[in-house]
Amino acid sequence: SLAGKIVVVDVWATWCGPCRAEIPYLKKLEEEMKGTDVQIISLSTDAVKDKEKWLKMIKDEKLGGMQLFAGGPDNEFSKYYKVNTIPRFLVFDKQGKIVTIDSPRPSNPELKALLQKTLAN
């Protein structure tokens, strides 16, 4: 369902202060990219026991994008892309190829510039 879209994957957890600090910037980026072929996926690495906390935070913070639960830091995605620290932002192009597995955070204007450049290609 994401074919033809530029995908930004935000790997995060509810307990991660730096992750939470990026939420307002991620929301702003999502708003600025509305109407483009950019899809933001937020992938929670919270432990399975904290799934309810994650669901509550999605609701309380009115988080947009596609919200997925990976079920702990040892999930397959994190292992495959060697995500050892969070927050981590990964960008994939319209063909699903990796643009970067360590992109700038949404609080850095370079992420929006990277997305615009990738959209133009």
VEXPA-595584 format. One record per residue: residue number from 1; x, y, z of N, C-alpha, C, O, CB in turn; residue in three letters; chain. Coordinates in nm, 4 decimals, always signed. Glycine has a CB too. Layout:
(NUM,(X,Y,Z),(X,Y,Z),(X,Y,Z),(X,Y,Z),(X,Y,Z),ALA,A),
...
//
This chain:
(1,(+0.0825,-0.1214,+0.0000),(+0.0000,+0.0000,+0.0000),(+0.0859,+0.1263,+0.0000),(+0.0345,+0.2363,-0.0206),(-0.0933,+0.0007,+0.1215),SER,A),
(2,(+0.2163,+0.1111,+0.0229),(+0.3049,+0.2278,+0.0257),(+0.3848,+0.2431,-0.1032),(+0.4705,+0.3308,-0.1136),(+0.3999,+0.2181,+0.1435),LEU,A),
(3,(+0.3570,+0.1583,-0.2003),(+0.4273,+0.1682,-0.3287),(+0.4039,+0.3063,-0.3889),(+0.2915,+0.3566,-0.3890),(+0.3800,+0.0570,-0.4269),ALA,A),
(4,(+0.5097,+0.3667,-0.4396),(+0.4986,+0.4988,-0.5010),(+0.5036,+0.6132,-0.4014),(+0.4885,+0.7293,-0.4392),(+0.3719,+0.5075,-0.5786),GLY,A),
(5,(+0.5246,+0.5815,-0.2750),(+0.5330,+0.6858,-0.1720),(+0.6748,+0.6919,-0.1156),(+0.7469,+0.5922,-0.1125),(+0.4305,+0.6594,-0.0581),LYS,A),
(6,(+0.7119,+0.8095,-0.0720),(+0.8353,+0.8254,+0.0042),(+0.7944,+0.7987,+0.1480),(+0.6996,+0.8584,+0.1988),(+0.9023,+0.9705,-0.0149),ILE,A),
(7,(+0.8661,+0.7093,+0.2125),(+0.8285,+0.6667,+0.3469),(+0.9341,+0.7124,+0.4475),(+1.0537,+0.6889,+0.4307),(+0.8109,+0.5130,+0.3526),VAL,A),
(8,(+0.8858,+0.7781,+0.5518),(+0.9703,+0.8171,+0.6645),(+0.9290,+0.7273,+0.7802),(+0.8127,+0.7270,+0.8204),(+0.9555,+0.9719,+0.7008),VAL,A),
(9,(+1.0244,+0.6507,+0.8342),(+0.9960,+0.5656,+0.9492),(+1.0596,+0.6290,+1.0724),(+1.1806,+0.6505,+1.0787),(+1.0491,+0.4200,+0.9268),VAL,A),
(10,(+0.9748,+0.6579,+1.1690),(+1.0165,+0.7158,+1.2968),(+1.0185,+0.6022,+1.3989),(+0.9127,+0.5530,+1.4383),(+0.9200,+0.8334,+1.3426),ASP,A),
(11,(+1.1369,+0.5602,+1.4419),(+1.1487,+0.4551,+1.5428),(+1.1595,+0.5246,+1.6780),(+1.2507,+0.6042,+1.7005),(+1.2732,+0.3606,+1.5156),VAL,A),
(12,(+1.0664,+0.4943,+1.7674),(+1.0564,+0.5685,+1.8918),(+0.9966,+0.4814,+2.0026),(+0.9645,+0.3647,+1.9802),(+0.9719,+0.6946,+1.8717),TRP,A),
(13,(+0.9821,+0.5389,+2.1217),(+0.9128,+0.4743,+2.2338),(+0.8552,+0.5827,+2.3248),(+0.9060,+0.6947,+2.3296),(+1.0097,+0.3798,+2.3137),ALA,A),
(14,(+0.7503,+0.5483,+2.3957),(+0.6828,+0.6462,+2.4815),(+0.7728,+0.6948,+2.5950),(+0.7580,+0.8083,+2.6403),(+0.5554,+0.5860,+2.5394),THR,A),
(15,(+0.8661,+0.6108,+2.6419),(+0.9529,+0.6457,+2.7543),(+1.0744,+0.7298,+2.7125),(+1.1501,+0.7761,+2.7978),(+1.0001,+0.5193,+2.8229),TRP,A),
(16,(+1.0927,+0.7493,+2.5822),(+1.2117,+0.8167,+2.5288),(+1.1890,+0.9683,+2.5213),(+1.1121,+1.0163,+2.4380),(+1.2474,+0.7608,+2.3885),CYS,A),
(17,(+1.2570,+1.0429,+2.6095),(+1.2437,+1.1895,+2.6123),(+1.2766,+1.2561,+2.4796),(+1.1972,+1.3371,+2.4317),(+1.3326,+1.2466,+2.7189),GLY,A),
(18,(+1.3926,+1.2249,+2.4172),(+1.4246,+1.2861,+2.2880),(+1.3221,+1.2507,+2.1783),(+1.2967,+1.3304,+2.0881),(+1.5640,+1.2423,+2.2440),PRO,A),
(19,(+1.2642,+1.1306,+2.1876),(+1.1604,+1.0905,+2.0911),(+1.0375,+1.1805,+2.1076),(+0.9825,+1.2322,+2.0104),(+1.1210,+0.9400,+2.1106),CYS,A),
(20,(+0.9971,+1.1973,+2.2316),(+0.8789,+1.2795,+2.2612),(+0.9021,+1.4249,+2.2213),(+0.8090,+1.4935,+2.1789),(+0.8434,+1.2710,+2.4108),ARG,A),
(21,(+1.0261,+1.4721,+2.2349),(+1.0586,+1.6104,+2.1978),(+1.0420,+1.6333,+2.0481),(+1.0210,+1.7467,+2.0053),(+1.2018,+1.6448,+2.2400),ALA,A),
(22,(+1.0510,+1.5275,+1.9679),(+1.0368,+1.5399,+1.8227),(+0.8905,+1.5424,+1.7772),(+0.8626,+1.5794,+1.6632),(+1.1091,+1.4254,+1.7544),GLU,A),
(23,(+0.7973,+1.5039,+1.8637),(+0.6563,+1.4923,+1.8234),(+0.6008,+1.6215,+1.7629),(+0.5407,+1.6152,+1.6557),(+0.5717,+1.4525,+1.9430),ILE,A),
(24,(+0.6178,+1.7385,+1.8258),(+0.5626,+1.8601,+1.7638),(+0.6215,+1.8870,+1.6244),(+0.5512,+1.9319,+1.5339),(+0.5885,+1.9807,+1.8545),PRO,A),
(25,(+0.7504,+1.8590,+1.6090),(+0.8163,+1.8804,+1.4797),(+0.7671,+1.7789,+1.3761),(+0.7509,+1.8119,+1.2587),(+0.9697,+1.8707,+1.4951),TYR,A),
(26,(+0.7437,+1.6562,+1.4203),(+0.6927,+1.5523,+1.3312),(+0.5515,+1.5876,+1.2839),(+0.5179,+1.5699,+1.1668),(+0.6930,+1.4150,+1.4022),LEU,A),
(27,(+0.4700,+1.6375,+1.3765),(+0.3338,+1.6806,+1.3403),(+0.3391,+1.7938,+1.2372),(+0.2635,+1.7940,+1.1401),(+0.2557,+1.7267,+1.4666),LYS,A),
(28,(+0.4292,+1.8899,+1.2596),(+0.4436,+2.0031,+1.1672),(+0.4891,+1.9543,+1.0300),(+0.4366,+1.9981,+0.9276),(+0.5440,+2.1066,+1.2231),LYS,A),
(29,(+0.5866,+1.8640,+1.0281),(+0.6355,+1.8086,+0.9015),(+0.5243,+1.7351,+0.8287),(+0.5094,+1.7484,+0.7072),(+0.7541,+1.7141,+0.9257),LEU,A),
(30,(+0.4469,+1.6581,+0.9023),(+0.3350,+1.5846,+0.8436),(+0.2355,+1.6822,+0.7786),(+0.1860,+1.6577,+0.6686),(+0.2639,+1.4983,+0.9515),GLU,A),
(31,(+0.2076,+1.7915,+0.8475),(+0.1163,+1.8938,+0.7947),(+0.1740,+1.9577,+0.6689),(+0.1026,+1.9774,+0.5705),(+0.0886,+2.0021,+0.9013),GLU,A),
(32,(+0.3032,+1.9901,+0.6721),(+0.3687,+2.0536,+0.5577),(+0.3770,+1.9605,+0.4364),(+0.3804,+2.0072,+0.3225),(+0.5084,+2.0993,+0.5969),GLU,A),
(33,(+0.3803,+1.8305,+0.4602),(+0.3925,+1.7328,+0.3515),(+0.2571,+1.6799,+0.3040),(+0.2504,+1.5970,+0.2132),(+0.4790,+1.6168,+0.3963),MET,A),
(34,(+0.1499,+1.7285,+0.3661),(+0.0145,+1.6862,+0.3270),(-0.0058,+1.7136,+0.1778),(+0.0325,+1.8192,+0.1274),(-0.0945,+1.7603,+0.4121),LYS,A),
(35,(-0.0662,+1.6176,+0.1085),(-0.0916,+1.6358,-0.0338),(+0.0244,+1.5928,-0.1221),(+0.0160,+1.6006,-0.2447),(-0.1238,+1.7786,-0.0609),GLY,A),
(36,(+0.1341,+1.5468,-0.0590),(+0.2481,+1.4962,-0.1356),(+0.2508,+1.3438,-0.1204),(+0.1688,+1.2861,-0.0490),(+0.3838,+1.5612,-0.0868),THR,A),
(37,(+0.3443,+1.2808,-0.1873),(+0.3583,+1.1353,-0.1772),(+0.4524,+1.0961,-0.0642),(+0.5380,+1.0093,-0.0814),(+0.4088,+1.0776,-0.3091),ASP,A),
(38,(+0.4366,+1.1604,+0.0519),(+0.5177,+1.1272,+0.1688),(+0.4269,+1.0623,+0.2731),(+0.3228,+1.1169,+0.3094),(+0.5889,+1.2546,+0.2271),VAL,A),
(39,(+0.4683,+0.9454,+0.3200),(+0.3946,+0.8749,+0.4259),(+0.4862,+0.8610,+0.5467),(+0.5982,+0.8110,+0.5363),(+0.3443,+0.7339,+0.3771),GLN,A),
(40,(+0.4366,+0.9061,+0.6616),(+0.5129,+0.8936,+0.7852),(+0.4599,+0.7732,+0.8628),(+0.3396,+0.7584,+0.8844),(+0.5039,+1.0244,+0.8708),ILE,A),
(41,(+0.5533,+0.6882,+0.9039),(+0.5193,+0.5723,+0.9857),(+0.5931,+0.5873,+1.1180),(+0.7153,+0.6016,+1.1208),(+0.5566,+0.4369,+0.9138),ILE,A),
(42,(+0.5183,+0.5840,+1.2267),(+0.5796,+0.5872,+1.3594),(+0.5770,+0.4448,+1.4131),(+0.4706,+0.3858,+1.4316),(+0.5047,+0.6871,+1.4566),SER,A),
(43,(+0.6964,+0.3904,+1.4377),(+0.7114,+0.2523,+1.4815),(+0.7554,+0.2505,+1.6272),(+0.8699,+0.2823,+1.6594),(+0.8129,+0.1762,+1.3922),LEU,A),
(44,(+0.6630,+0.2131,+1.7140),(+0.6931,+0.2096,+1.8570),(+0.7730,+0.0856,+1.8926),(+0.7401,-0.0257,+1.8516),(+0.5644,+0.2143,+1.9392),SER,A),
(45,(+0.8793,+0.1074,+1.9703),(+0.9592,-0.0041,+2.0203),(+0.9334,-0.0257,+2.1696),(+1.0160,-0.0833,+2.2404),(+1.1093,+0.0213,+1.9948),THR,A),
(46,(+0.8178,+0.0215,+2.2158),(+0.7805,-0.0026,+2.3549),(+0.7665,-0.1523,+2.3787),(+0.7335,-0.2278,+2.2872),(+0.6488,+0.0708,+2.3905),ASP,A),
(47,(+0.7920,-0.1948,+2.5026),(+0.7746,-0.3347,+2.5404),(+0.6265,-0.3723,+2.5286),(+0.5387,-0.2870,+2.5420),(+0.8270,-0.3600,+2.6851),ALA,A),
(48,(+0.6005,-0.4981,+2.5041),(+0.4630,-0.5473,+2.4896),(+0.3791,-0.5098,+2.6119),(+0.2616,-0.4757,+2.5984),(+0.4622,-0.7006,+2.4693),VAL,A),
(49,(+0.4389,-0.5160,+2.7307),(+0.3658,-0.4811,+2.8535),(+0.3220,-0.3346,+2.8550),(+0.2328,-0.2982,+2.9316),(+0.4525,-0.5096,+2.9760),LYS,A),
(50,(+0.3833,-0.2502,+2.7714),(+0.3506,-0.1073,+2.7680),(+0.2628,-0.0675,+2.6497),(+0.2499,+0.0508,+2.6184),(+0.4772,-0.0268,+2.7645),ASP,A),
(51,(+0.2028,-0.1659,+2.5845),(+0.1213,-0.1358,+2.4662),(+0.0056,-0.0403,+2.4989),(-0.0254,+0.0479,+2.4188),(+0.0661,-0.2656,+2.4064),LYS,A),
(52,(-0.0578,-0.0565,+2.6140),(-0.1685,+0.0319,+2.6527),(-0.1201,+0.1763,+2.6695),(-0.1904,+0.2703,+2.6323),(-0.2338,-0.0178,+2.7837),GLU,A),
(53,(+0.0000,+0.1936,+2.7255),(+0.0605,+0.3269,+2.7396),(+0.0764,+0.3917,+2.6026),(+0.0459,+0.5095,+2.5839),(+0.1980,+0.3179,+2.8112),LYS,A),
(54,(+0.1253,+0.3114,+2.5063),(+0.1450,+0.3577,+2.3687),(+0.0112,+0.3992,+2.3068),(+0.0012,+0.5062,+2.2465),(+0.2120,+0.2470,+2.2831),TRP,A),
(55,(-0.0910,+0.3154,+2.3214),(-0.2228,+0.3468,+2.2649),(-0.2795,+0.4746,+2.3263),(-0.3378,+0.5569,+2.2559),(-0.3204,+0.2298,+2.2874),LEU,A),
(56,(-0.2625,+0.4910,+2.4570),(-0.3105,+0.6115,+2.5255),(-0.2370,+0.7353,+2.4738),(-0.2983,+0.8401,+2.4535),(-0.2918,+0.5982,+2.6785),LYS,A),
(57,(-0.1069,+0.7233,+2.4527),(-0.0294,+0.8380,+2.4045),(-0.0717,+0.8783,+2.2632),(-0.0790,+0.9973,+2.2328),(+0.1206,+0.8058,+2.4071),MET,A),
(58,(-0.0992,+0.7817,+2.1776),(-0.1474,+0.8121,+2.0412),(-0.2736,+0.8968,+2.0496),(-0.2881,+0.9969,+1.9795),(-0.1752,+0.6808,+1.9606),ILE,A),
(59,(-0.3648,+0.8543,+2.1372),(-0.4913,+0.9253,+2.1530),(-0.4702,+1.0627,+2.2173),(-0.5189,+1.1635,+2.1662),(-0.5885,+0.8420,+2.2372),LYS,A),
(60,(-0.3974,+1.0666,+2.3297),(-0.3774,+1.1916,+2.4037),(-0.3017,+1.2964,+2.3223),(-0.3349,+1.4149,+2.3269),(-0.3023,+1.1637,+2.5326),ASP,A),
(61,(-0.2004,+1.2527,+2.2480),(-0.1186,+1.3453,+2.1687),(-0.1743,+1.3687,+2.0278),(-0.1202,+1.4479,+1.9506),(+0.0232,+1.2923,+2.1587),GLU,A),
(62,(-0.2841,+1.2977,+1.9957),(-0.3460,+1.3073,+1.8619),(-0.2404,+1.2840,+1.7530),(-0.2247,+1.3633,+1.6602),(-0.4141,+1.4469,+1.8422),LYS,A),
(63,(-0.1690,+1.1721,+1.7683),(-0.0614,+1.1404,+1.6743),(-0.1195,+1.0952,+1.5406),(-0.2123,+1.0144,+1.5356),(+0.0312,+1.0312,+1.7322),LEU,A),
(64,(-0.0633,+1.1487,+1.4332),(-0.1106,+1.1158,+1.2993),(-0.0214,+1.0122,+1.2347),(+0.0430,+0.9319,+1.3022),(-0.1173,+1.2404,+1.2126),GLY,A),
(65,(-0.0190,+1.0156,+1.1028),(+0.0609,+0.9196,+1.0285),(+0.0100,+0.7785,+1.0506),(-0.1029,+0.7582,+1.0953),(+0.2072,+0.9296,+1.0685),GLY,A),
(66,(+0.0927,+0.6831,+1.0194),(+0.0596,+0.5427,+1.0408),(+0.1312,+0.4991,+1.1678),(+0.2539,+0.5062,+1.1754),(+0.1006,+0.4532,+0.9172),MET,A),
(67,(+0.0562,+0.4544,+1.2669),(+0.1118,+0.4141,+1.3959),(+0.1225,+0.2619,+1.4022),(+0.0221,+0.1913,+1.3930),(+0.0245,+0.4674,+1.5126),GLN,A),
(68,(+0.2447,+0.2122,+1.4180),(+0.2673,+0.0681,+1.4265),(+0.3396,+0.0342,+1.5558),(+0.4174,+0.1140,+1.6081),(+0.3480,+0.0181,+1.3051),LEU,A),
(69,(+0.3125,-0.0851,+1.6061),(+0.3730,-0.1311,+1.7316),(+0.4639,-0.2494,+1.7021),(+0.4179,-0.3539,+1.6560),(+0.2637,-0.1701,+1.8363),PHE,A),
(70,(+0.5943,-0.2326,+1.7290),(+0.6920,-0.3375,+1.6986),(+0.7086,-0.4369,+1.8127),(+0.7559,-0.5486,+1.7914),(+0.8259,-0.2754,+1.6660),ALA,A),
(71,(+0.6700,-0.3971,+1.9340),(+0.6759,-0.4893,+2.0466),(+0.8141,-0.5095,+2.1052),(+0.8629,-0.6224,+2.1116),(+0.6226,-0.6195,+2.0055),GLY,A),
(72,(+0.8767,-0.4034,+2.1473),(+1.0058,-0.4142,+2.2154),(+1.1232,-0.3757,+2.1280),(+1.1129,-0.3757,+2.0053),(+1.0255,-0.5535,+2.2651),GLY,A),
(73,(+1.2360,-0.3425,+2.1919),(+1.3530,-0.2947,+2.1183),(+1.4219,-0.4029,+2.0337),(+1.5005,-0.3709,+1.9446),(+1.4523,-0.2372,+2.2153),PRO,A),
(74,(+1.3927,-0.5300,+2.0611),(+1.4555,-0.6388,+1.9849),(+1.3694,-0.6840,+1.8679),(+1.3776,-0.7997,+1.8267),(+1.4837,-0.7572,+2.0761),ASP,A),
(75,(+1.2877,-0.5959,+1.8143),(+1.1988,-0.6319,+1.7037),(+1.2789,-0.6534,+1.5749),(+1.3937,-0.6104,+1.5643),(+1.0919,-0.5225,+1.6826),ASN,A),
(76,(+1.2179,-0.7191,+1.4791),(+1.2866,-0.7539,+1.3536),(+1.3318,-0.6302,+1.2756),(+1.4416,-0.6293,+1.2200),(+1.1949,-0.8387,+1.2659),GLU,A),
(77,(+1.2490,-0.5269,+1.2710),(+1.2837,-0.4049,+1.1978),(+1.4117,-0.3429,+1.2552),(+1.5052,-0.3112,+1.1818),(+1.1671,-0.3030,+1.2036),PHE,A),
(78,(+1.4136,-0.3265,+1.3870),(+1.5300,-0.2646,+1.4520),(+1.6558,-0.3486,+1.4325),(+1.7647,-0.2947,+1.4126),(+1.5033,-0.2451,+1.6018),SER,A),
(79,(+1.6403,-0.4801,+1.4382),(+1.7564,-0.5672,+1.4160),(+1.8070,-0.5536,+1.2731),(+1.9271,-0.5391,+1.2505),(+1.7207,-0.7142,+1.4459),LYS,A),
(80,(+1.7153,-0.5584,+1.1764),(+1.7521,-0.5544,+1.0347),(+1.8250,-0.4249,+0.9988),(+1.9261,-0.4270,+0.9286),(+1.6274,-0.5697,+0.9474),TYR,A),
(81,(+1.7726,-0.3121,+1.0477),(+1.8316,-0.1818,+1.0151),(+1.9310,-0.1341,+1.1208),(+1.9751,-0.0193,+1.1173),(+1.7220,-0.0783,+0.9987),TYR,A),
(82,(+1.9661,-0.2217,+1.2141),(+2.0648,-0.1917,+1.3186),(+2.0317,-0.0631,+1.3950),(+2.1174,+0.0229,+1.4158),(+2.2038,-0.1801,+1.2569),LYS,A),
(83,(+1.9058,-0.0527,+1.4358),(+1.8607,+0.0616,+1.5151),(+1.8934,+0.0303,+1.6608),(+1.8225,-0.0461,+1.7263),(+1.7058,+0.0900,+1.4950),VAL,A),
(84,(+2.0009,+0.0896,+1.7105),(+2.0453,+0.0642,+1.8474),(+2.0078,+0.1766,+1.9426),(+2.0046,+0.1574,+2.0641),(+2.1944,+0.0435,+1.8501),ASN,A),
(85,(+1.9795,+0.2936,+1.8873),(+1.9391,+0.4082,+1.9685),(+1.8180,+0.4736,+1.9032),(+1.8001,+0.4679,+1.7816),(+2.0562,+0.5106,+1.9847),THR,A),
(86,(+1.7355,+0.5359,+1.9869),(+1.6189,+0.6080,+1.9359),(+1.6218,+0.7485,+1.9938),(+1.6831,+0.7696,+2.0985),(+1.4851,+0.5344,+1.9723),ILE,A),
(87,(+1.5579,+0.8447,+1.9298),(+1.4826,+0.8299,+1.8060),(+1.5745,+0.8072,+1.6859),(+1.6889,+0.8526,+1.6823),(+1.3962,+0.9529,+1.7828),PRO,A),
(88,(+1.5207,+0.7363,+1.5897),(+1.5914,+0.7134,+1.4635),(+1.4892,+0.7333,+1.3522),(+1.3763,+0.6849,+1.3606),(+1.6573,+0.5686,+1.4573),ARG,A),
(89,(+1.5294,+0.8039,+1.2498),(+1.4432,+0.8305,+1.1352),(+1.5075,+0.7720,+1.0105),(+1.6243,+0.7981,+0.9817),(+1.4178,+0.9828,+1.1181),PHE,A),
(90,(+1.4309,+0.6931,+0.9371),(+1.4776,+0.6299,+0.8147),(+1.3917,+0.6804,+0.6999),(+1.2723,+0.7044,+0.7176),(+1.4722,+0.4742,+0.8252),LEU,A),
(91,(+1.4511,+0.6967,+0.5830),(+1.3768,+0.7451,+0.4654),(+1.3969,+0.6456,+0.3517),(+1.5086,+0.6020,+0.3238),(+1.4242,+0.8895,+0.4227),VAL,A),
(92,(+1.2856,+0.6107,+0.2867),(+1.2859,+0.5210,+0.1713),(+1.2220,+0.5933,+0.0530),(+1.1265,+0.6689,+0.0707),(+1.2103,+0.3878,+0.2029),PHE,A),
(93,(+1.2748,+0.5704,-0.0683),(+1.2209,+0.6388,-0.1860),(+1.0964,+0.5670,-0.2389),(+1.0509,+0.4682,-0.1813),(+1.3280,+0.6477,-0.2965),ASP,A),
(94,(+1.0425,+0.6182,-0.3491),(+0.9174,+0.5654,-0.4054),(+0.9287,+0.4210,-0.4519),(+0.8280,+0.3516,-0.4652),(+0.8733,+0.6510,-0.5211),LYS,A),
(95,(+1.0510,+0.3759,-0.4764),(+1.0725,+0.2372,-0.5172),(+1.1011,+0.1473,-0.3960),(+1.1242,+0.0274,-0.4117),(+1.1886,+0.2290,-0.6178),GLN,A),
(96,(+1.0994,+0.2048,-0.2766),(+1.1252,+0.1292,-0.1553),(+1.2727,+0.1132,-0.1247),(+1.3102,+0.0375,-0.0351),(+1.0622,-0.0049,-0.1656),GLY,A),
(97,(+1.3569,+0.1847,-0.1991),(+1.5011,+0.1782,-0.1751),(+1.5393,+0.2752,-0.0637),(+1.4771,+0.3800,-0.0464),(+1.5801,+0.2103,-0.3047),LYS,A),
(98,(+1.6426,+0.2381,+0.0111),(+1.6886,+0.3209,+0.1228),(+1.7484,+0.4512,+0.0704),(+1.8359,+0.4505,-0.0162),(+1.7926,+0.2445,+0.2084),ILE,A),
(99,(+1.6998,+0.5624,+0.1240),(+1.7630,+0.6925,+0.1005),(+1.8650,+0.7123,+0.2121),(+1.9805,+0.7462,+0.1866),(+1.6565,+0.8108,+0.0968),VAL,A),
(100,(+1.8211,+0.6907,+0.3361),(+1.9105,+0.6956,+0.4519),(+1.8467,+0.6201,+0.5677),(+1.7251,+0.6235,+0.5863),(+1.9415,+0.8425,+0.4927),THR,A),
(101,(+1.9310,+0.5516,+0.6456),(+1.8789,+0.4844,+0.7654),(+1.9115,+0.5650,+0.8910),(+1.8897,+0.5188,+1.0030),(+1.9371,+0.3418,+0.7774),ILE,A),
(102,(+1.9635,+0.6850,+0.8712),(+1.9933,+0.7739,+0.9835),(+1.9745,+0.9183,+0.9379),(+2.0700,+0.9954,+0.9283),(+2.1385,+0.7507,+1.0372),ASP,A),
(103,(+1.8496,+0.9525,+0.9102),(+1.8206,+1.0857,+0.8567),(+1.8192,+1.1899,+0.9679),(+1.8157,+1.1557,+1.0861),(+1.6861,+1.0859,+0.7827),SER,A),
(104,(+1.8221,+1.3177,+0.9289),(+1.8045,+1.4229,+1.0297),(+1.6682,+1.4062,+1.0973),(+1.5756,+1.3501,+1.0387),(+1.8170,+1.5649,+0.9651),PRO,A),
(105,(+1.6572,+1.4541,+1.2177),(+1.5300,+1.4503,+1.2903),(+1.4364,+1.5575,+1.2357),(+1.4824,+1.6524,+1.1722),(+1.5524,+1.4702,+1.4427),ARG,A),
(106,(+1.3057,+1.5443,+1.2592),(+1.2113,+1.6471,+1.2122),(+1.2410,+1.7875,+1.2650),(+1.2033,+1.8860,+1.2015),(+1.0715,+1.6087,+1.2519),PRO,A),
(107,(+1.3075,+1.7982,+1.3792),(+1.3425,+1.9302,+1.4330),(+1.4527,+1.9973,+1.3511),(+1.4798,+2.1162,+1.3684),(+1.3868,+1.9176,+1.5790),SER,A),
(108,(+1.5155,+1.9219,+1.2630),(+1.6202,+1.9741,+1.1760),(+1.5605,+1.9980,+1.0367),(+1.5093,+1.9044,+0.9755),(+1.7424,+1.8756,+1.1692),ASN,A),
(109,(+1.5664,+2.1228,+0.9854),(+1.5086,+2.1530,+0.8532),(+1.5666,+2.0680,+0.7396),(+1.5079,+2.0604,+0.6317),(+1.5300,+2.2990,+0.8212),PRO,A),
(110,(+1.6806,+2.0048,+0.7636),(+1.7416,+1.9217,+0.6596),(+1.6550,+1.8014,+0.6226),(+1.6636,+1.7521,+0.5102),(+1.8780,+1.8741,+0.7052),GLU,A),
(111,(+1.5711,+1.7528,+0.7163),(+1.4834,+1.6398,+0.6834),(+1.3811,+1.6807,+0.5779),(+1.3594,+1.6077,+0.4812),(+1.4116,+1.5878,+0.8100),LEU,A),
(112,(+1.3183,+1.7964,+0.5957),(+1.2199,+1.8429,+0.4975),(+1.2880,+1.8636,+0.3621),(+1.2316,+1.8275,+0.2588),(+1.1520,+1.9748,+0.5453),LYS,A),
(113,(+1.4073,+1.9206,+0.3614),(+1.4817,+1.9423,+0.2371),(+1.5130,+1.8080,+0.1695),(+1.5032,+1.7959,+0.0474),(+1.6129,+2.0205,+0.2653),ALA,A),
(114,(+1.5504,+1.7078,+0.2491),(+1.5780,+1.5747,+0.1957),(+1.4516,+1.5147,+0.1329),(+1.4580,+1.4547,+0.0256),(+1.6318,+1.4820,+0.3070),LEU,A),
(115,(+1.3390,+1.5307,+0.1986),(+1.2122,+1.4783,+0.1454),(+1.1747,+1.5490,+0.0149),(+1.1315,+1.4845,-0.0806),(+1.0987,+1.4949,+0.2493),LEU,A),
(116,(+1.1911,+1.6807,+0.0112),(+1.1596,+1.7550,-0.1106),(+1.2514,+1.7134,-0.2255),(+1.2060,+1.6999,-0.3392),(+1.1715,+1.9059,-0.0855),GLN,A),
(117,(+1.3781,+1.6934,-0.1970),(+1.4737,+1.6509,-0.2996),(+1.4368,+1.5109,-0.3504),(+1.4416,+1.4843,-0.4705),(+1.6191,+1.6523,-0.2433),LYS,A),
(118,(+1.3999,+1.4216,-0.2571),(+1.3625,+1.2849,-0.2940),(+1.2333,+1.2853,-0.3746),(+1.2189,+1.2070,-0.4684),(+1.3469,+1.1969,-0.1683),THR,A),
(119,(+1.1393,+1.3724,-0.3393),(+1.0147,+1.3862,-0.4159),(+1.0428,+1.4313,-0.5591),(+0.9761,+1.3873,-0.6527),(+0.9201,+1.4863,-0.3470),LEU,A),
(120,(+1.1410,+1.5185,-0.5756),(+1.1732,+1.5751,-0.7075),(+1.2402,+1.4727,-0.7998),(+1.2354,+1.4874,-0.9219),(+1.2644,+1.6968,-0.6913),ALA,A),
(121,(+1.3016,+1.3706,-0.7431),(+1.3708,+1.2697,-0.8248),(+1.2740,+1.1724,-0.8901),(+1.3165,+1.0819,-0.9618),(+1.4704,+1.1925,-0.7398),ASN,A),
//
